[in-house]
Amino acid sequence: MTQQKNKPRSRIRKTQSPYQHLETLAKGILAWAGTLGIVGGFWVIAHFLFQK
């Protein structure tokens, strides 16, 4: 409750609002790409190891 009073939210929110949505979207896409890449890489390696 003390943090809400100390932070000037209205001023910060107005400046960040147009870019915040794009930033969160980009972070989400990067996170998905990273996780899929890691999982895909491990799956491919395991697949080739088990095949041979």
ROLOBA-959629 format. One record per residue: x, y, z of N, C-alpha, C, O, CB in turn; residue in one letter. Coordinates in pm, whole numbers, plus 50000, padded with zeros to 5 digits. Glycine has a CB too. Layout:
BEGIN
XYZXYZXYZXYZXYZA ...
# end
This chain:
BEGIN
500824988050000500005000050000500865012650000500485022949945499075000050121M 502055011650063502945023250067503565025749929503815037149892504065021150173T 503825014849853504435016349721503515023749624503985031649542504805002649664Q 502205021249632501255027849542501265043049564501145050649468499845022349564Q 501395047449689501405061749718502705068349671502695079749623501205064149868K 503815061149684505115067049650505315068549499505945078049454506225058649708N 504785059149420505025059349276504015068349204502815066749223504955045049218K 504495077749122503575085749039503145077748916503755078848810504235099248995P 502095069848931501705060348826501195067248700501575063448589500635051048879R 500355077348717499695083448600500715088748499500525087248378498765094848646S 501785095048547502785100848458503555089848383503815091148264503765109748537R 503915079048454504685068148393503825060648290504285057448181505195058348502I 502575057948326501695050048240501425057048106501385050548001500375047348311R 501245070248110500905077647987502055077247886501825076147766500555092148021K 503285078147934504435078247843504715064147790505125062647675505685083847914T 504495053847871504835040147832503735033047754504015023747678505175032147954Q 502475037247771501355029747714501475026547564501175015247527500105037547737S 501895035847476501955032147335503015021647303502825013247215502215044447252P 504125021947375505225012747347505154999947430505734989747393506545019547372Y 504425000447543504404989047634503764976947566504234965647584503644992547762Q 502694979147489501974968147425502884961047325502944948747321500694973247356H 503584968947242504494963147143505644955847211506084945247165505044974047050L 506134961547321507254955347393506854941747450507604932047437507734964547506E 505664941247512505204928547570504974918247459505284906547476503914930547653T 504414922747346504164913847233505484908147179505594896147154503414921347120L 506494916847163507794912547112508444902647209509034892647168508724924647090A 508344905747340508924896747441508244883147437508904872847450508794902847581K 506914883147420506164870547412506594862247292506794850147303504674873247406G 506724868947177507134861947054508544856347070508804844947032507074871546932I 509454864347126510824859747147510884847947244511634838447223511704871147199L 510074848747350510034837847448509534825047383510094814247405509134841647568A 508454826147303507914814347234508944808647137509154796547132506614817947158W 509584817347059510574812846961511744805847031512224795546985511094824846878A 512184811647143513304805747218512954791947273513734782547259513704814847332G 511784790847335511384778047394511184767647284511614756147299510094779647476T 510524771547175510294762147065511624757747002511794746146968509384768446958L 512554767146988513854763946931514634754147018515234744646968514664776546911G 514614756547149515324747747243514704733747241515414723747230515294753647386I 513364733347253512664720447254512874713147121513134701147119511154722447282V 512754720547011512934714546879514354709246861514554698246808512634724746769G 515334716946906516724712646895516994699946974517644690746924517644723646944G 516494699447098516674687447179515964675447117516484664347118516154689847322F 514754677747062513974666947001514704661346879514764649246860512574671846961W 515254670346795515974665946675517214657946713517494647546655516364678146588V 517974663046813519184656046858518834642146912519464632246877519924664346967I 517794641646997517364628847054516894619446943517194607446946516224630947157A 516164624646846515644616446735516794610246656516764598346625514744625046642H 517804618346624518944613246547519754603246629520244593346575519834624746501F 519904605746760520664596646845519964583246858520604572746855520884602846984L 518634583546872517894570946888517804563246756517714551046756516494573646942F 517814570446644517724563746513518994555946482518914544746431517464574046403Q 520154561646514521434555346477521814543946571522854537746553522534565746477K 
# end
